[in-house]
């Protein structure tokens, strides 16, 4: 006698937390299968949930990270940025922020001129709190021209557990001995593909212009885009003229709109142009509005900049930009750890038209009403912090001054996006650059908020900033963990010291990046 029909073929149910059972084609038995690593079986109602096709499914932290995106995720893209020392490798650093689970990470590369991804080496196993550095030592993405289009030149990270990733360009702060070109290091927090979107405003800075410098100038100021999907139509509306590359990218005048169609793994760099005879320091791509019909990866950068303009020495600046959806209305503009008497430059960018920006205490140039892509530049002293409030989406970006402004041979230009207070997290795993004698994590929390611990030690020594508190915590080179029972923000900063007698020899350079953030939608472009 045949076994009775017990289920509808194709339906699924949970056997237990880690087992999913599927009704066999005969309908006479349930076939058990284990969910993947870190996954759990979840039931759903076929009748009540239109997205539920079978009655159960396996889900894990990567799927949750896509539903609740943040700077932690399971897939990241990166490419090399333009800087002075192409022969020094960049570093893609991946960290496991989990308190208890082990992550397995695989690196892939897409070679220049290709659309195929190839795994690199064996999977890397990261214990809780552990980090791994992948060296990016291939050539820059077509450094021969400012604006360019090509396929490949990309590194991809995939993990079975949400991880965090940072790009250090180059990885190590070395002495700059090639004609005193100047240090070049900078860093960016990478966003996972689950947190990439379609609308951006670019932050960059003016390239330096100095006939006495071996480089002559720091061009170009540019943004880079990586396409995640085929058929990506990319448009940009710059505030300055942008250069073309011949086919397929035409030059675009300020206020005009350029367009190019990209496929998955295509890379485009759009740079400010000098064809109109403008002064080099005016060729700043900052404020360009970029829109695509599909999510893209976007960074803003300049090859080498004096900050403030005219103050030596130059470093390249870079940030992987936050999509407009994540821009907020309130920020704590806390200056980076002071090196001397240097000024701090802030640009507050607007993500929409008619946005009014105020600062507390009031800073020069504010209050001000800005259009999309416009910004107000504020210069403050080494002891000035302030609050930024707006009635629409804004993004404050801090620019660290060149060493000549400090009175000490420590640090150099860097730029870092501020994180909206509404995007603060309660736990961060992060890692410093290499060969920087001074590294800091800056902790920003609500006044009288719960304790914040860095590597298990309670943070103290806060300064007050309009209902918030800020502390600069000196840390050693390597991986670190900051956590609290409440939400807080962090910025990570490092300074190189030019001292021939120092134990750690490097360049007077700096890097800075936001240590992490939620990716809640605060604004709909």
BATORSE-773886 format. One line per field, with one value per residue (C-alpha): residue number from 0; residue in one letter; x, y, z. Coordinates in nm, 4 decimals, padded with zeros to 6 digits. Layout:
N
seq c(NUM,...)
type c(a,...)
X c(X,...)
Y c(Y,...)
Z c(Z,...)
% end
This chain:
525
seq c(0,1,2,3,4,5,6,7,8,9,10,11,12,13,14,15,16,17,18,19,20,21,22,23,24,25,26,27,28,29,30,31,32,33,34,35,36,37,38,39,40,41,42,43,44,45,46,47,48,49,50,51,52,53,54,55,56,57,58,59,60,61,62,63,64,65,66,67,68,69,70,71,72,73,74,75,76,77,78,79,80,81,82,83,84,85,86,87,88,89,90,91,92,93,94,95,96,97,98,99,100,101,102,103,104,105,106,107,108,109,110,111,112,113,114,115,116,117,118,119,120,121,122,123,124,125,126,127,128,129,130,131,132,133,134,135,136,137,138,139,140,141,142,143,144,145,146,147,148,149,150,151,152,153,154,155,156,157,158,159,160,161,162,163,164,165,166,167,168,169,170,171,172,173,174,175,176,177,178,179,180,181,182,183,184,185,186,187,188,189,190,191,192,193,194,195,196,197,198,199,200,201,202,203,204,205,206,207,208,209,210,211,212,213,214,215,216,217,218,219,220,221,222,223,224,225,226,227,228,229,230,231,232,233,234,235,236,237,238,239,240,241,242,243,244,245,246,247,248,249,250,251,252,253,254,255,256,257,258,259,260,261,262,263,264,265,266,267,268,269,270,271,272,273,274,275,276,277,278,279,280,281,282,283,284,285,286,287,288,289,290,291,292,293,294,295,296,297,298,299,300,301,302,303,304,305,306,307,308,309,310,311,312,313,314,315,316,317,318,319,320,321,322,323,324,325,326,327,328,329,330,331,332,333,334,335,336,337,338,339,340,341,342,343,344,345,346,347,348,349,350,351,352,353,354,355,356,357,358,359,360,361,362,363,364,365,366,367,368,369,370,371,372,373,374,375,376,377,378,379,380,381,382,383,384,385,386,387,388,389,390,391,392,393,394,395,396,397,398,399,400,401,402,403,404,405,406,407,408,409,410,411,412,413,414,415,416,417,418,419,420,421,422,423,424,425,426,427,428,429,430,431,432,433,434,435,436,437,438,439,440,441,442,443,444,445,446,447,448,449,450,451,452,453,454,455,456,457,458,459,460,461,462,463,464,465,466,467,468,469,470,471,472,473,474,475,476,477,478,479,480,481,482,483,484,485,486,487,488,489,490,491,492,493,494,495,496,497,498,499,500,501,502,503,504,505,506,507,508,509,510,511,512,513,514,515,516,517,518,519,520,521,522,523,524)
type c(x,x,x,x,x,x,x,x,x,x,x,x,x,x,x,x,x,x,x,x,x,x,x,x,x,x,x,x,x,x,x,x,x,x,x,x,x,x,x,x,x,x,x,x,x,x,x,x,x,x,x,x,x,x,x,x,x,x,x,x,x,x,x,x,x,x,x,x,x,x,x,x,x,x,x,x,x,x,x,x,x,x,x,x,x,x,x,x,x,x,x,x,x,x,x,x,x,x,x,x,x,x,x,x,x,x,x,x,x,x,x,x,x,x,x,x,x,x,x,x,x,x,x,x,x,x,x,x,x,x,x,x,x,x,x,x,x,x,x,x,x,x,x,x,x,x,x,x,x,x,x,x,x,x,x,x,x,x,x,x,x,x,x,x,x,x,x,x,x,x,x,x,x,x,x,x,x,x,x,x,x,x,x,x,x,x,x,x,x,x,x,x,x,x,x,x,x,x,x,x,x,x,x,x,x,x,x,x,x,x,x,x,x,x,x,x,x,x,x,x,x,x,x,x,x,x,x,x,x,x,x,x,x,x,x,x,x,x,x,x,x,x,x,x,x,x,x,x,x,x,x,x,x,x,x,x,x,x,x,x,x,x,x,x,x,x,x,x,x,x,x,x,x,x,x,x,x,x,x,x,x,x,x,x,x,x,x,x,x,x,x,x,x,x,x,x,x,x,x,x,x,x,x,x,x,x,x,x,x,x,x,x,x,x,x,x,x,x,x,x,x,x,x,x,x,x,x,x,x,x,x,x,x,x,x,x,x,x,x,x,x,x,x,x,x,x,x,x,x,x,x,x,x,x,x,x,x,x,x,x,x,x,x,x,x,x,x,x,x,x,x,x,x,x,x,x,x,x,x,x,x,x,x,x,x,x,x,x,x,x,x,x,x,x,x,x,x,x,x,x,x,x,x,x,x,x,x,x,x,x,x,x,x,x,x,x,x,x,x,x,x,x,x,x,x,x,x,x,x,x,x,x,x,x,x,x,x,x,x,x,x,x,x,x,x,x,x,x,x,x,x,x,x,x,x,x,x,x,x,x,x,x,x,x,x,x,x,x,x,x,x,x,x,x,x,x,x,x,x,x,x,x,x,x,x,x,x,x,x,x,x,x,x,x,x,x,x,x,x,x,x,x,x,x,x,x,x,x,x,x,x,x,x,x,x,x,x,x,x,x,x,x,x,x,x)
X c(00.0000,00.1372,00.2191,-00.0587,-00.0318,00.0917,00.1743,00.1526,00.4678,00.6979,00.5599,00.8118,00.8069,01.0594,01.1739,01.3491,01.5442,01.8095,01.6232,01.3901,01.1700,01.0427,00.7498,00.8756,00.7372,00.5372,00.3669,00.4317,00.7202,00.9040,01.2724,01.4889,01.7748,02.0008,01.9941,02.3250,02.5830,02.4399,02.0920,01.7633,01.4382,01.1414,00.7780,00.5448,00.1841,00.1234,-00.2312,-00.1436,00.2029,00.2282,00.6083,00.5773,00.5789,00.6338,00.5490,00.9017,01.2511,01.6036,01.7283,02.0376,02.2210,02.3071,01.9390,01.8674,02.1471,01.9746,01.6427,01.8029,02.1087,02.4035,02.7760,02.8044,02.7115,02.7958,02.9197,03.1489,03.3043,03.6265,03.8685,04.1997,04.1952,04.4406,04.7261,05.0916,05.2470,05.1065,05.3818,05.2505,04.9574,04.6238,04.4733,04.1190,04.0645,03.7743,03.6669,03.4219,03.2130,03.0241,03.0517,03.0215,03.0120,03.2956,03.2765,03.4073,03.5189,03.6088,03.7852,03.7304,03.8829,03.7605,04.0643,04.0848,03.9067,03.7030,03.3500,03.4246,03.4972,03.7665,03.8161,04.1487,04.3012,04.1170,03.8351,03.9535,03.8069,03.7635,03.6992,03.4839,03.6629,03.9350,04.0433,04.2173,04.4026,04.3841,04.6571,04.5392,04.8630,04.7389,04.7570,04.5315,04.2105,04.3425,04.5490,04.6506,04.3480,04.1284,03.7843,03.7740,03.5543,03.6607,03.5524,03.7013,03.9764,03.7552,03.7885,03.4792,03.4385,03.1705,03.1046,02.8557,02.8155,02.7918,03.1387,03.2802,03.5306,03.7662,03.9878,04.3301,04.5022,04.7847,04.7828,05.1064,05.2365,05.5904,05.8511,05.8085,06.1578,06.0731,06.1487,05.9658,05.6314,05.4557,05.2578,04.9482,04.7556,04.3795,04.1024,03.7350,03.4642,03.3117,02.9371,02.7998,02.6077,02.2874,02.3364,02.4178,02.1554,02.0824,02.1306,02.4472,02.6052,02.9827,03.2295,03.5842,03.8185,04.0293,04.3453,04.6563,04.8508,05.2168,05.4909,05.7519,05.6083,05.7496,05.3979,05.3083,04.9417,04.7055,04.4592,04.2148,03.9225,03.6833,03.4235,03.4314,03.1384,03.1169,02.8059,02.6436,02.3987,02.3734,02.1823,02.2791,02.2072,02.4301,02.3635,02.5603,02.4949,02.8200,02.8750,03.1950,03.2827,03.3752,03.6192,03.5299,03.7227,03.6081,03.3645,03.1615,03.1926,03.1437,03.2546,02.9789,02.9459,02.8644,02.4901,02.4516,02.3866,02.6094,02.5010,02.6637,02.5269,02.7185,02.7055,02.7942,03.1599,03.2052,03.3962,03.3757,03.5717,03.4373,03.6860,03.6677,03.7960,04.0435,03.9477,03.7659,04.0850,03.9674,04.2238,04.3378,04.2040,03.8597,03.8464,03.6637,03.3986,03.2337,02.8572,02.7982,02.4629,02.4739,02.1660,02.1319,01.8382,02.0027,02.2185,02.5862,02.9052,03.0376,03.3430,03.4497,03.8198,04.1039,04.4518,04.6308,04.5046,04.6372,04.4011,04.3261,04.3921,04.7527,04.8670,05.1177,05.1575,04.9332,04.7635,04.5003,04.1481,03.8803,03.5455,03.2981,02.9949,02.6817,02.3723,02.1325,01.8762,02.1002,02.1684,02.0242,01.9176,02.1321,02.5045,02.7740,03.0557,03.3387,03.6885,03.9462,04.2124,04.4124,04.7806,04.8659,04.6964,04.5596,04.2178,03.9521,03.7567,03.3958,03.1788,02.8094,02.6523,02.2811,02.0983,01.7874,01.6775,01.5756,01.7441,01.8217,02.1275,02.1908,02.4838,02.5058,02.7028,02.6564,02.9418,03.0362,02.8255,02.5270,02.2324,02.2148,01.9695,02.1224,02.0181,02.0971,02.4735,02.5505,02.7629,02.8731,03.2370,03.3093,03.6587,03.6981,03.9828,04.1325,03.9010,03.5671,03.2945,02.9387,02.6001,02.4574,02.0790,01.8823,01.5239,01.6247,01.9034,02.2591,02.6052,02.8910,03.2353,03.5455,03.8774,04.1939,04.4604,04.8037,05.1030,05.2207,04.9165,04.9901,05.3303,05.4348,05.5423,05.2392,04.9471,04.8382,04.5116,04.2306,03.8534,03.5784,03.1984,03.0066,02.7425,02.3876,02.2980,01.9977,02.2389,02.4498,02.5109,02.5854,02.8792,03.1720,03.4650,03.7337,04.1030,04.3736,04.6103,04.9679,05.2774,05.0974,05.2469,04.9230,04.5800,04.2548,03.8925,03.6649,03.3534,03.0366,02.7448,02.4397,02.5234,02.4910,02.4401,02.5422,02.9109,03.1041,03.3784,03.6756,03.8493,03.6721,03.7828,03.5242,03.5798,03.6279,03.7518,03.4529,03.4080,03.0582,02.8982,02.5413,02.3766,02.6375,02.9770,03.2956,03.6077,03.9298,04.0662,04.4260,04.4509,04.7282,04.7821,04.5532,04.1943,03.9616,03.6073,03.3823,03.0465,02.7726,02.4168,02.3102,02.3720,02.6849,02.9073,03.2764,03.5329,03.8726,04.1776,04.5504,04.8500,05.1918,05.4908,05.7879,06.0730,06.3994,06.4648,06.1253,06.0950,05.8205,05.9411,05.6802,05.5448,05.3630,05.0306,04.6791,04.3766,04.0209,03.6982,03.3599,03.3753,03.0256,02.6598,02.3056,02.1620,01.8068,01.6192,01.5938,01.5234,01.3645,01.5355)
Y c(00.0000,00.3429,00.5950,00.8521,01.2069,01.4171,01.7535,01.9704,01.9351,02.2357,02.3638,02.4169,02.4181,02.4491,02.1250,02.3261,02.6531,02.5373,02.2772,02.3539,02.0732,02.0641,01.8571,01.6054,01.5987,01.2888,01.4704,01.1657,01.2927,01.5941,01.6210,01.7916,02.0287,02.2282,02.6057,02.7727,02.8882,03.1557,03.1040,03.0239,02.8809,03.1202,03.0403,03.2665,03.2619,03.1926,03.3273,03.6503,03.7402,03.7940,03.7569,03.4160,03.1522,02.8280,02.8744,02.8866,03.0010,03.0185,03.3635,03.4969,03.8105,03.9050,03.9187,04.1168,04.3582,04.4196,04.4875,04.7128,04.8539,05.0155,05.0490,04.6777,04.4368,04.1229,04.2672,04.5634,04.7119,04.9146,05.0545,05.2338,05.6123,05.8544,05.9585,06.0494,05.7065,05.4493,05.2040,05.1869,04.9436,05.0538,04.8501,04.7140,04.6302,04.4083,04.3661,04.1319,04.3367,04.0347,03.9613,03.5849,03.4621,03.3830,03.5356,03.3741,03.6302,03.5794,03.8419,03.8728,04.0935,04.2178,04.2961,04.6074,04.5535,04.2623,04.2007,03.8687,03.8376,03.5915,03.4683,03.5645,03.3070,03.0980,03.2283,03.4214,03.3273,03.6191,03.5577,03.8100,04.1457,04.0283,04.2192,04.1279,04.3485,04.2843,04.4591,04.6400,04.6637,04.6725,04.9859,05.2834,05.2883,05.4597,05.7390,05.8648,06.0932,06.2822,06.1807,05.8164,05.5128,05.1503,04.8075,04.6435,04.7491,04.6499,04.4446,04.2777,04.1486,03.8928,03.7522,03.5101,03.7496,04.1316,04.2857,04.6384,04.7581,05.0530,05.1696,05.3113,05.4778,05.3920,05.1450,05.2573,05.6054,05.5942,05.8659,06.0566,06.0525,06.0855,06.4520,06.5581,06.4962,06.4972,06.2365,06.0908,05.8671,05.8973,05.6626,05.5997,05.3959,05.1710,05.1217,04.7750,04.7304,04.7002,05.0647,05.2099,05.4250,05.6382,06.0024,06.1753,06.5172,06.5091,06.6472,06.7204,07.0217,07.2571,07.1054,07.2937,07.5175,07.5757,07.6157,07.5516,07.2073,06.9051,06.8132,07.1678,07.1158,06.8647,06.8039,06.6485,06.7048,06.4238,06.1661,05.7949,05.5609,05.1810,05.0308,04.7410,04.6446,04.6350,04.9194,05.1832,05.5297,05.7768,06.1518,06.4334,06.8056,06.9791,07.3279,07.3609,07.2408,06.8724,06.7149,06.4609,06.1560,06.1323,05.8439,05.7700,06.0755,06.4297,06.7451,06.9143,07.2835,07.4046,07.3670,07.1252,06.7530,06.4727,06.1131,05.7763,05.4211,05.1659,04.7909,04.5906,04.6433,04.9469,05.2324,05.6002,05.8976,06.2489,06.5316,06.9090,07.0637,07.3408,07.3823,07.7085,07.8668,07.8736,07.8953,07.5552,07.6167,07.6828,07.3362,07.1812,06.9167,06.9709,07.0113,06.8070,06.6276,06.2677,06.0569,05.7068,05.4799,05.2006,05.2016,05.2899,05.3200,05.6781,05.8483,06.2130,06.2970,06.5246,06.4010,06.6534,06.9599,07.2396,07.3018,07.5883,07.6900,07.8074,07.6360,07.3571,07.0620,06.8630,06.5296,06.3550,06.3610,06.0934,05.9855,05.7198,05.9454,05.8909,05.8694,06.1632,05.9339,05.9063,06.2797,06.4252,06.7548,06.7598,06.7026,06.7598,06.9425,06.8337,06.9275,06.6515,06.6268,06.9496,06.9295,07.2953,07.6234,07.5100,07.6127,07.3583,07.3951,07.2795,07.2719,07.2188,07.0781,07.0950,06.7940,06.9839,07.3297,07.5901,07.4326,07.6738,07.5923,07.7254,07.6709,07.6853,07.8771,08.0813,08.0555,08.3042,08.2646,08.1165,08.1071,08.0578,07.9117,07.6805,07.5057,07.1440,07.1033,07.4447,07.4667,07.7185,07.7059,07.7734,07.8140,07.7758,07.7713,07.4643,07.4888,07.5418,07.2769,07.3563,07.2072,07.2063,07.2153,07.2411,07.2189,06.9755,06.7308,06.8558,06.7022,06.8723,06.7661,06.8472,06.9299,06.8958,07.1608,07.1126,07.0799,07.4351,07.5680,07.3757,07.4976,07.1330,06.8690,06.6523,06.5603,06.7055,06.7451,06.4903,06.5091,06.3288,06.3275,06.3895,06.1328,06.2530,06.1991,05.9989,05.7489,05.6741,05.3092,05.1427,04.9252,04.9805,04.7620,04.9654,04.9600,05.2256,05.2994,05.1710,05.3697,05.6581,05.7415,05.9069,05.7469,05.8610,05.7600,06.0562,05.9610,06.1735,06.0954,06.2750,06.4626,06.2353,05.9357,05.5841,05.4981,05.4308,05.1695,05.1567,04.8194,04.7595,05.0874,05.3521,05.6750,05.9916,06.3465,06.4707,06.8300,06.9799,07.0695,07.1994,06.8982,06.6502,06.5405,06.4765,06.2874,06.2265,05.8862,05.7973,05.4398,05.2103,05.0916,04.8010,04.6831,04.8275,04.8004,05.0801,04.9961,05.1280,05.0524,05.3690,05.5198,05.7290,05.8308,05.7879,05.9419,05.7753,05.9960,05.9322,06.1655,06.0966,06.2825,06.3924,06.3363,06.1706,06.0668,05.9048,05.5314,05.5194,05.7020,05.8340,06.1442,06.4346,06.2996,06.2328,06.0156,06.0379,05.8473,05.7962,05.4734,05.3550,05.4520,05.3300,05.3680,05.4708,05.6659,06.0204,06.1955,06.0947,06.2763)
Z c(00.0000,-00.0985,00.1706,00.2179,00.0868,00.3796,00.2235,-00.0852,-00.2962,-00.2634,00.0671,00.3436,00.7226,01.0040,01.1616,01.4314,01.4482,01.2016,00.9902,00.7004,00.5680,00.2094,00.0888,-00.1665,-00.5242,-00.4322,-00.1436,00.0741,00.2879,00.4271,00.3330,00.5938,00.5049,00.7342,00.7004,00.6211,00.8714,01.1060,00.9530,01.1272,00.9914,00.9923,00.9153,00.7206,00.6040,00.2362,00.2709,00.4552,00.3224,-00.0559,-00.0362,00.1290,-00.1439,00.0442,00.4145,00.5555,00.4674,00.6078,00.6978,00.8644,00.9708,00.6120,00.5185,00.8348,00.7434,00.4096,00.5819,00.8468,00.6673,00.8411,00.7768,00.8627,00.5859,00.3920,00.0604,-00.0105,-00.3247,-00.3404,-00.5949,-00.5683,-00.5304,-00.6915,-00.4640,-00.4926,-00.4383,-00.6803,-00.5816,-00.2244,-00.1866,-00.0524,00.2283,00.2444,00.6104,00.7162,01.0786,01.2513,01.4990,01.6365,02.0075,01.9626,01.6007,01.3610,01.0118,00.6937,00.4365,00.0702,-00.1408,-00.5168,-00.7822,-01.1172,-01.3292,-01.5418,-01.8721,-01.7362,-01.6086,-01.4391,-01.0680,-00.9597,-00.6008,-00.4456,-00.2134,00.0412,00.2616,00.5668,00.9048,01.1456,01.5131,01.7052,01.7055,01.4642,01.1510,00.8250,00.5760,00.2007,00.0004,-00.3130,-00.5103,-00.8689,-01.0833,-01.0260,-01.2265,-01.5431,-01.3898,-01.7360,-01.7709,-01.5273,-01.6488,-01.7535,-01.8142,-01.7878,-01.6741,-01.3675,-01.1333,-00.8386,-00.5216,-00.3721,-00.0174,00.0725,00.4184,00.5732,00.8670,00.8709,00.8873,00.8630,00.6029,00.5633,00.2775,00.3713,00.0735,00.0932,00.3801,00.5448,00.6185,00.4792,00.4564,00.1331,-00.0122,-00.3808,-00.4365,-00.1196,-00.2830,00.0522,00.2373,00.0836,00.3258,00.3715,00.4791,00.4144,00.5786,00.3138,00.2903,00.2097,-00.1134,00.0924,00.1988,-00.1447,-00.3108,-00.6201,-00.5111,-00.3883,-00.3433,-00.3808,-00.1256,-00.2410,-00.2135,-00.4241,-00.5737,-00.4681,-00.7081,-00.6171,-00.8808,-00.6102,-00.5324,-00.7230,-00.8387,-00.9453,-00.8606,-00.7017,-00.9841,-01.0307,-00.7966,-00.8879,-00.7978,-00.8797,-00.9383,-00.9479,-01.1081,-00.9239,-01.1992,-01.5771,-01.7379,-01.4814,-01.6218,-01.4378,-01.4469,-01.2854,-01.2545,-01.1568,-01.0140,-01.2205,-01.5687,-01.5852,-01.8281,-02.0937,-02.2066,-02.5650,-02.6034,-02.4001,-02.1708,-02.2991,-02.1176,-01.9179,-01.8384,-01.4886,-01.4309,-01.7210,-01.6938,-01.8138,-01.8646,-01.9240,-01.9186,-01.7119,-01.6699,-01.3608,-01.2594,-01.4849,-01.3215,-01.4120,-01.2814,-01.3428,-01.2822,-01.2725,-01.5956,-01.6694,-02.0342,-01.9582,-01.8227,-01.4615,-01.1832,-01.0579,-00.7067,-00.8593,-01.0175,-00.7230,-00.7997,-00.4592,-00.4672,-00.7831,-00.7685,-00.8921,-00.9705,-01.1127,-01.1877,-00.9841,-00.6692,-00.7173,-00.5110,-00.5089,-00.3618,-00.3606,-00.3698,-00.4763,-00.5662,-00.3432,-00.1543,00.0629,00.3583,00.4019,00.0417,00.0194,00.3412,00.2859,00.2651,00.0356,00.0947,-00.1098,00.0330,-00.0082,00.1327,00.0222,00.0232,00.2287,00.0053,00.0421,00.2067,00.5133,00.5569,00.8755,01.0294,01.3461,01.3866,01.6457,01.4648,01.6943,01.5820,01.5472,01.8200,01.7974,01.7095,01.7739,01.6915,01.3555,01.2231,01.1341,00.8109,00.7878,00.4788,00.5420,00.2237,00.1460,00.0044,-00.1125,-00.2214,00.0355,00.3393,00.6232,00.8335,01.1841,01.4203,01.8001,01.9126,01.5974,01.3487,01.0733,00.7608,00.9431,00.9501,00.5762,00.3248,00.0649,-00.2542,-00.3350,-00.3698,-00.2247,00.0879,00.3463,00.4555,00.8220,00.9678,01.3444,01.5934,01.7636,02.0650,01.8869,01.8649,01.7616,01.6849,01.3314,01.2867,00.9632,00.8412,00.5674,00.4788,00.5292,00.5618,00.7506,00.6289,00.8338,00.6643,00.8710,00.8109,00.6592,00.8866,00.8107,00.9993,01.3184,01.4313,01.4788,01.2260,01.2877,01.0631,00.7298,00.5354,00.5648,00.5280,00.7150,00.6969,01.0175,01.1158,01.1973,01.5621,01.4371,01.2758,01.5860,01.6824,02.0163,01.9042,01.6661,01.5607,01.3859,01.3023,01.2775,00.9925,01.0019,01.0995,01.2712,01.6130,01.7256,01.6814,01.8383,01.8522,01.9119,02.1079,02.0769,02.3094,02.4518,02.7717,03.0746,02.8451,02.9478,02.9748,02.6563,02.6746,02.4390,02.4614,02.7910,02.9538,03.0446,02.8500,03.0552,02.9967,02.7993,02.6856,02.6596,02.3249,02.3444,02.5088,02.3874,02.5145,02.3171,02.4264,02.2326,02.3348,02.2472,02.1163,01.9986,01.6423,01.5528,01.6006,01.8652,01.9972,02.1281,02.2861,02.5133,02.6177,02.4348,02.0918,02.0344,01.7449,01.6698,01.4370,01.3983,01.3376,01.3030,01.2794,01.1316,01.2736,01.0659,01.3105,01.1992,01.5593,01.6133,01.6749,01.4110,01.1003,00.8649,00.7011,00.8625,00.7391,00.8644,00.8027,00.9323,00.8800,01.0499,01.2476,01.1552,01.1286,01.0894,00.7418,00.8235,00.5579,00.6972,00.3653,00.0352,-00.2580)
% end
